[in-house]
Amino acid sequence: MCDICVMNAVKEKMLSRRGFFKTAAMAGAAAAVGSTAGAPAAMAAGHTSVEDMTHTLHHDFPTYFGEPGFTMTQKFNFAEHHFNLMDLAINEHTGTHIDAPLHFSADGASVDEIPVSNLIAPLCVIDIAARAADNADAQVTPDDIKAWIAAHGEIPENACVAMNSGWDSKTGDDSFRGYDGKAMHFPGFHVEAAKMLMEETAAMSIAVDTLSLDFGKSPDFATHYAWLPSGRFGIENLANLGKVPAAGATIVVGAPKHKGGTGGPARIFAMV
């Protein structure tokens, strides 16, 4: 079928379906009137709100290597073709994204192989924002984990342990990368903290609000090499960790599922 035939067919279907959806929407609104608005079923475990943990992805979002990692090109537009469609070109490790075990191992699980049961997890937030404000090279240490446990109890099974350094507010300027001409400067997990979580807890993911699980000037990606080959995964460039409690929230990771992927941009939110 020719392109113009396809576009005309799409237009006709859109017009014919418009009336159907309008009627359905009106019926739904009418059904809602007089009923009590309740929390979604997913909130039944005691959560009452949802916090978006995902940065909006765009061409200028900062990347580890300093080059754009996302391009969006419009292939069809509504004025001319009666529908919109974009072509996307994405570096897997751009924006709010997942590091799969395969990212730093020869034969680890790819992003499509991460068990879906690991993508919904208790969220444990370790706040080092005050320390990071004075030291861009601050790291989550075993002492930080011990302090969290002393305050909130044991880290739950399958937990996502996240670092809140306050860095999510810096994505609009060069301070997010903190590059000084020789090295980058931003917070991350110390390798000994990662090892402690691996050896003493059943946490399955760690997360940061910076560009890397390792702190910026790491010379060897020690945390990546310790954590990911163990079969666990990481999350980088989280947003709004300062808006969720240290304990009690549940993180939901909308992981990409492309075969053999080493990671990828994800829509992530927390039920609080």
Disulfide bonds with the S-S distance in Angstrom:
Cys2-Cys5 2.46
